[in-house]
């Protein structure tokens, strides 16, 4: 069951990578820099964090599932 869940998760990620939708979404999202915590609201993550200057790869869609 765990391996099936992992497979589904990675297939979705692969689909996002192929569609170039990892850092660009069709709906507005809250993006958070994993280095400094800067928040950006929009359909895509910035190329460079305006606060800490880390690249786009440091941004992720903020998860609020607590």
N, C-alpha and C positions, 0 to 999 in steps of 0.2 A: 504494500500500500504506500509506503514512504517513497519507494523508487518511482512509482507511477506519478505521485505528486511532483517529484523532482523533474521527471520527464516533461510533464505538462507545463511546469513553470519555465523550463529552459526552451521548450518549443515556442512559447509565447514571446520570450526574450529574443529568440532567433528571428521570429516573425517581425518584431519591432526593429531589429538591426537591419534586416533585408529591406524593409520599407522606409528606412531612415527616420524612424519615429521614436528613437530612444530619447532624444532631447527636444523633440517637437511633437506636440499633441494637437488633435483637432479641437479639443475643449480647453478652456482656461484651467490651469493647474497652479498649485503653490509649489514652487521650486525652492529647495534649500541647499545652500553650499555646505558640503560635508566638512569643509575645513574651518570656516568661521561662523556658520549658522545664518549668514545673510539670506533673507527671504526675497523672492521675486515672484510676482503674480503675473501670469501670462500664458501664452500657448507654447512658448519655447524658453529654454534656459539660455542665459546670455553666453556669448563666446568666452568671456572672461569675467570673473567675479569682480564687481566694481569696488569691493571692500578689500579683499585680500589678494586679488590678482591671480587666483588659481584658475586653471582652464575649465571649460565647460564640463569636462568629464567629472568634475567634483560635485556637480549638481545632481540632485535626485528629486523625484516627486515626493513631497512631504507626506508621510504616512501618519495619520492621526487616529490610530486604532488602539488607544489605551483605555 
